[in-house]
Amino acid sequence: MAEDSVESIEKSVLDKLGRNEIKFTQDGFTRGKWITYEEVTNDRRPVQYKTVLGVKVATGTPEVREA
């Protein structure tokens, strides 16, 4: 978990590196290290999807303003 700020995300990643909770894998296509992450929300509305290059990917929950 991290707050929505650069500093909080960096601290979270460094904490995980220090505890060896991040596993590095080789994909055979890139050089260097890349860290990816997934944003998670507690929104109960259905997730929206679209197809990109033949792959179904989640695009997020509907953007509906609540009164």
ABEGO torsion letter per residue (X at the ends): XBBBBAAAAAAAAAAAAAAGABBBBBAGABBEBBBBBBBBBABABBBBBBBBGGBBBBAEBBBBBBX
